[in-house]
Amino acid sequence: MASALAQLASSALMTTLPLRIAGVGGSASEAGFIAAAYSLGFMAGCMRGVRMINRIGHIRAFAGAAGLTALLLLLFKNTESIILWSALRFFMGAAFAVLFATSDAWLNETIKDEVRGRVLSANSILIGAMAILSQIFVAQFSEVPLQMMELLSAVLLAAVVMLCMTHSVPPRTYKSKRIKLKDIWAQSPVAVLGSFCSGAIVTSLLTIVPFSLSKAGVGGSTTALMIAMLYIGRLLFQWPIGSLSDRIDRRWIILGSSLLITTIMLTFLVADPFAGWNSGFLKNYQLLAILGVVLLFLGGLSFPLQSICVAHAFERKPESSVALSTYLLFIWAVGSVSGPTAISVISPLLGSKTPDILLSTLSGSLALFTAYRLYVSKLQFVRRASPRRSVMMSALAYAGYRRIAPPKEG
């Protein structure tokens, strides 16, 4: 719940700050600069958060990061300097990175593999609901942005109080040897690539869909409804996908999701969904209904990818849960920056089809690599099989497999 409250504040700020910048006469480039400062701060927080959490513990790290964000919000409302806002947004990104890394590490350290997918799905559903609630929050207080800053500070402080009053015992922190990215890649390459692709796909969708609808002449309220379909798809698909991932190898879930995303994006690439948009209201209405269903499936397949990748990585029992959570969050953040950036760079060359080509390439590459890793695991399993009845399977990342004890003599 504390993490969900922090997500409410984070999502509301994503929408509120551009409105605030526009309200003081800022330009689109200044808004983009402040957004980039947040992303850089988020990645910096991921890089430095491991040491901080291990040094002061989960509760203090979460409380300190949330309290710092609340303080920065109060400073935000007392200035209109774009440069100062960029600096504040940088430190805010770093604080949110520590906050989310702490909650992810706490969850993954304490839950068992048999229910990991369902627990992470429940957490993602709650966070997704808060993301939707945050937009209602913004709509309610958009006319009084300064008051909204104060209320968001109060929300973050409520998260601190909630966490500090918990009866749950946080995981023990300890000094462990430094984990490098290549070590995580060696243990869970599918999780690493999946986290990157998940960040790139989700962020690109949230950027491209409203832009494409606006270019086609779709109204603001209808565009908001289409974006909501992405979030609704997340809420509808998250639990079934998470529950299924507790019963089979999670890489099959990643493979299936990425294949379906690739199929949808290739369909968009071949068939222009906005062809003949102005030919009549009835046809537009039917097209929007079809597009809404497609976006529902896209959101339901793309948003849960990150939690499934995290669950798969933690099956390998890492030496430091904090380091693994932070690395995967950092990789996701790199993907979320790389996706829209790549679209902006490549668009002059490929034109309006750039988003479809890029997302198809990302999801298709993830599908091919996951299929390859499943094939390699199958070969390793066949080679390890022996004529004896004793079978050692604990090294494989299959959620439902366990070590089978040898039969008792006599």
C-alpha positions in Angstrom: 0.0 0.0 0.0 2.9 2.4 0.8 4.4 1.7 -2.6 1.0 2.2 -4.3 0.6 5.6 -2.7 4.0 6.5 -3.9 2.9 5.4 -7.4 -0.1 7.6 -7.2 2.1 10.6 -6.5 4.6 9.7 -9.2 1.9 9.2 -11.9 0.1 12.4 -10.9 3.3 14.3 -11.2 4.0 12.9 -14.7 0.8 14.7 -15.8 0.8 17.7 -13.5 4.3 19.1 -14.1 3.9 19.5 -17.9 0.6 21.4 -17.2 2.5 23.5 -14.6 5.3 24.3 -17.1 2.7 25.3 -19.7 0.9 27.4 -17.1 4.0 29.6 -16.5 4.7 30.0 -20.2 7.3 27.3 -20.7 8.0 25.7 -24.1 7.7 22.1 -25.2 11.5 21.8 -25.3 11.7 22.9 -21.7 9.1 20.4 -20.7 11.2 17.7 -22.5 14.4 18.9 -20.8 12.7 18.5 -17.4 11.4 15.1 -18.3 14.9 14.0 -19.4 16.3 15.3 -16.1 13.9 13.0 -14.2 14.9 10.0 -16.3 18.6 10.7 -15.7 17.9 11.1 -12.0 16.0 7.8 -12.0 18.9 6.0 -13.6 21.4 7.6 -11.1 19.2 6.5 -8.2 19.2 2.9 -9.5 23.0 3.0 -9.7 23.5 4.3 -6.2 20.5 2.8 -4.5 21.9 -0.6 -3.8 24.6 0.6 -1.4 22.2 2.9 0.4 19.6 0.3 1.0 22.2 -2.2 2.2 23.7 0.4 4.5 20.6 1.8 6.2 17.9 -0.9 5.6 14.7 -1.1 3.7 12.4 1.0 5.9 14.8 3.9 6.3 15.6 3.9 2.6 11.9 4.0 1.6 11.0 6.6 4.3 14.0 8.8 3.4 13.3 8.7 -0.3 9.6 9.4 0.1 10.3 12.2 2.6 12.8 13.7 0.3 10.3 13.7 -2.6 7.7 15.4 -0.4 10.2 18.1 0.5 11.2 18.6 -3.2 7.5 19.0 -4.1 7.2 21.8 -1.6 10.2 23.5 -3.1 8.7 23.0 -6.5 5.7 25.1 -5.7 7.8 28.0 -4.5 9.7 28.7 -7.7 9.1 29.1 -11.5 12.7 28.7 -12.6 13.0 26.0 -15.3 16.7 25.4 -14.3 15.8 24.9 -10.7 12.8 22.7 -11.7 15.2 20.5 -13.7 17.5 20.1 -10.7 14.6 19.3 -8.4 13.2 16.8 -10.9 16.6 15.1 -11.2 16.8 14.4 -7.4 13.1 13.5 -7.5 13.9 10.8 -10.1 16.7 9.5 -7.9 14.5 9.3 -4.9 11.7 7.5 -6.7 14.2 5.0 -8.0 15.4 4.2 -4.5 11.8 4.0 -3.3 10.6 1.6 -6.0 13.8 -0.5 -5.8 13.3 -0.9 -2.0 9.7 -2.1 -2.4 10.6 -4.5 -5.2 13.5 -6.0 -3.2 11.4 -6.3 -0.1 8.6 -8.2 -2.0 10.9 -10.5 -3.9 13.1 -11.3 -0.9 10.2 -12.5 1.2 7.8 -14.3 -1.2 8.2 -17.9 -2.3 8.6 -19.0 -5.9 5.3 -21.0 -5.8 3.3 -17.7 -5.4 5.7 -15.2 -6.7 3.8 -14.5 -9.9 0.5 -14.0 -8.2 2.0 -11.7 -5.4 3.7 -9.5 -8.0 0.6 -9.5 -10.1 -1.5 -8.3 -7.1 1.1 -5.6 -6.5 1.0 -4.6 -10.2 -2.8 -4.5 -10.2 -2.8 -2.2 -7.2 -0.2 0.1 -8.8 -2.1 0.1 -12.1 -5.3 1.1 -10.2 -3.4 3.9 -8.6 -2.1 5.1 -12.0 -5.7 5.4 -13.2 -6.8 7.0 -9.9 -4.0 9.6 -10.3 -5.5 10.9 -13.5 -8.8 11.4 -11.8 -6.8 13.2 -9.1 -5.2 15.5 -11.7 -8.6 16.2 -13.4 -10.0 17.2 -10.0 -7.2 19.6 -9.0 -5.8 20.7 -12.4 -7.1 24.3 -11.8 -5.2 24.6 -8.5 -1.7 23.1 -9.3 -0.1 24.6 -6.1 -2.7 22.9 -3.9 -2.1 19.7 -5.8 1.6 19.8 -4.9 0.7 20.1 -1.3 -1.7 17.2 -1.5 0.8 15.0 -3.3 3.4 15.8 -0.5 0.8 14.7 2.0 0.2 11.4 0.0 4.0 10.6 0.1 4.1 11.4 3.9 1.1 9.1 4.4 3.1 6.3 2.6 6.0 6.9 5.1 3.7 6.6 8.1 2.1 3.5 6.7 5.4 1.8 6.1 6.9 2.8 9.5 3.9 1.4 11.3 3.9 -2.0 9.6 4.2 -5.3 11.6 6.1 -6.9 8.7 9.8 -7.6 9.3 11.9 -6.3 6.4 14.6 -8.5 4.9 18.0 -8.4 6.7 20.6 -6.4 4.8 24.2 -7.5 4.6 27.3 -6.7 2.8 27.7 -8.9 -0.2 30.1 -9.0 -3.0 29.4 -6.6 -5.8 27.2 -8.0 -8.5 28.0 -7.0 -12.1 25.5 -6.7 -15.0 27.3 -9.5 -16.8 26.7 -11.8 -13.8 23.0 -11.1 -13.9 23.0 -11.6 -17.7 24.7 -15.0 -17.2 22.1 -16.1 -14.7 18.9 -14.6 -16.3 19.5 -13.3 -19.8 15.8 -13.5 -20.7 14.9 -11.3 -17.7 17.5 -8.7 -18.6 16.4 -8.4 -22.3 12.8 -8.6 -21.2 13.1 -5.7 -18.8 14.7 -3.6 -21.5 12.1 -4.4 -24.1 9.2 -4.0 -21.5 10.4 -0.4 -20.7 10.8 0.5 -24.4 7.5 -1.0 -25.5 5.3 0.4 -22.7 6.8 3.9 -22.8 6.6 4.0 -26.5 3.0 3.0 -26.5 2.1 5.6 -24.0 3.8 8.2 -26.1 2.9 7.1 -29.6 -0.8 6.2 -29.2 -2.0 9.7 -28.1 0.2 11.3 -30.8 -1.1 9.1 -33.6 -4.7 9.6 -32.5 -4.2 13.4 -32.3 -2.7 13.4 -35.8 -5.7 11.5 -37.1 -8.0 14.2 -35.7 -9.4 12.2 -32.7 -10.6 14.4 -29.9 -9.0 14.7 -26.5 -11.7 12.8 -24.5 -11.6 9.9 -27.0 -7.8 9.8 -26.9 -8.0 9.6 -23.1 -10.4 6.7 -23.4 -8.0 4.9 -25.7 -5.1 5.3 -23.3 -7.4 4.1 -20.5 -7.9 0.9 -22.5 -4.1 0.2 -22.2 -4.4 0.4 -18.4 -7.6 -1.5 -18.3 -5.9 -4.3 -20.2 -3.2 -4.3 -17.6 -5.7 -4.8 -14.8 -7.6 -7.5 -16.6 -4.6 -9.6 -17.8 -2.1 -9.1 -14.9 -3.6 -11.7 -12.5 -4.3 -14.5 -15.0 -0.8 -14.1 -16.5 0.8 -14.0 -13.1 -1.1 -17.0 -11.9 -0.2 -19.0 -15.0 3.4 -18.1 -14.5 3.4 -19.9 -11.1 2.5 -23.1 -12.9 4.8 -23.2 -15.9 8.2 -22.0 -16.9 7.9 -18.2 -16.9 9.8 -18.0 -20.1 6.9 -19.5 -21.9 4.8 -16.6 -20.7 7.4 -14.1 -22.0 7.6 -15.9 -25.3 3.8 -16.0 -25.8 3.3 -12.4 -24.8 6.1 -11.1 -27.1 4.9 -13.2 -30.0 1.4 -11.7 -29.7 2.7 -8.2 -29.4 4.8 -8.8 -32.5 1.7 -10.1 -34.4 -0.4 -7.0 -33.4 2.3 -4.5 -34.3 3.0 -6.2 -37.7 -0.8 -6.0 -38.4 -0.6 -2.3 -37.7 2.4 -2.0 -40.0 0.6 -3.8 -42.9 -2.9 -2.2 -42.4 -3.2 1.5 -41.6 -5.9 1.7 -38.9 -6.7 5.3 -39.8 -7.1 4.8 -43.6 -10.4 6.5 -44.7 -10.9 8.0 -41.2 -13.1 10.9 -42.4 -15.3 8.7 -44.6 -18.2 8.7 -42.1 -19.0 8.7 -38.4 -20.3 5.1 -38.3 -17.1 3.8 -39.8 -15.0 5.9 -37.4 -17.0 4.6 -34.5 -16.5 1.0 -35.6 -12.8 1.6 -36.1 -12.4 3.1 -32.6 -14.2 0.1 -31.1 -11.8 -2.2 -32.8 -8.8 -0.1 -31.9 -10.0 0.0 -28.3 -10.1 -3.8 -28.1 -6.6 -4.1 -29.7 -5.2 -1.5 -27.2 -6.7 -3.5 -24.4 -4.8 -6.6 -25.5 -1.6 -4.6 -26.1 -1.8 -3.2 -22.6 -2.6 -6.6 -21.1 0.3 -8.2 -22.8 3.0 -5.5 -22.5 2.5 -4.1 -19.0 2.9 -7.5 -17.1 6.1 -8.3 -18.9 8.3 -6.6 -16.3 6.8 -8.4 -13.3 7.1 -11.7 -15.1 10.8 -11.0 -16.0 11.5 -10.0 -12.3 9.9 -13.1 -11.0 11.9 -15.2 -13.5 15.2 -13.6 -12.4 14.5 -14.2 -8.7 14.0 -17.9 -9.3 17.8 -18.1 -9.6 18.2 -17.1 -6.0 20.5 -14.1 -6.4 23.1 -13.3 -3.8 21.7 -9.8 -3.3 18.0 -9.2 -3.9 18.5 -5.5 -3.6 21.1 -5.5 -6.3 19.0 -7.6 -8.7 15.9 -5.5 -8.2 17.8 -2.3 -8.7 19.6 -3.6 -11.8 16.3 -4.7 -13.4 14.7 -1.4 -12.6 17.7 0.4 -14.1 17.5 -1.7 -17.3 13.7 -1.0 -17.5 14.5 2.7 -17.2 17.1 2.6 -19.9 14.5 0.9 -22.2 11.9 3.5 -21.3 14.3 6.3 -22.4 15.7 4.4 -25.4 12.3 3.5 -27.0 10.9 7.0 -27.6 14.4 8.4 -28.3 14.9 5.8 -31.0 11.6 6.6 -32.6 12.5 10.3 -32.7 15.9 9.5 -34.3 14.7 7.0 -36.9 11.4 8.7 -37.9 13.0 11.0 -40.5 14.2 7.9 -42.3 11.3 5.5 -42.0 8.4 8.0 -41.7 5.1 7.3 -39.9 5.7 3.5 -39.8 8.7 3.9 -37.5 6.8 3.1 -34.2 5.3 -0.1 -35.7 8.7 -1.2 -37.1 10.5 -0.5 -33.9 8.0 -2.2 -31.5 7.8 -5.2 -33.9 11.6 -5.5 -33.8 11.8 -5.2 -30.1 9.0 -7.8 -29.3 10.2 -10.1 -32.1 13.8 -10.1 -30.9 12.6 -10.9 -27.3 10.5 -13.8 -28.7 13.3 -15.2 -30.7 15.9 -14.9 -27.9 13.4 -16.5 -25.4 12.8 -19.4 -27.7 16.5 -19.9 -28.1 17.0 -19.9 -24.3 14.2 -22.5 -23.9 15.9 -24.7 -26.6 19.3 -24.4 -24.8 17.7 -25.3 -21.4 16.0 -28.3 -23.0 19.4 -29.5 -24.4 21.0 -29.1 -21.0 18.2 -31.0 -19.3 18.6 -33.9 -21.8 22.4 -34.0 -21.3 22.0 -34.0 -17.5 19.5 -36.9 -17.5 20.9 -40.2 -16.2 19.6 -43.8 -16.0 19.3 -43.6 -12.3 15.9 -42.7 -10.7 17.6 -39.7 -8.9 17.1 -36.6 -11.0 18.6 -33.2 -10.1 16.4 -30.4 -11.5 16.8 -27.6 -9.0 19.2 -25.7 -11.2 16.5 -25.1 -13.8 14.3 -22.1 -13.5 11.0 -24.0 -13.7 8.7 -22.7 -11.0 7.0 -26.1 -10.4 10.1 -28.3 -10.4 11.8 -29.4 -7.2 14.6 -31.7 -6.3 13.4 -35.3 -6.4 14.9 -37.3 -3.5 16.5 -40.7 -4.3 14.5 -43.8 -3.3 15.3 -45.2 0.2 17.3 -48.4 0.2 15.4 -51.5 1.2 
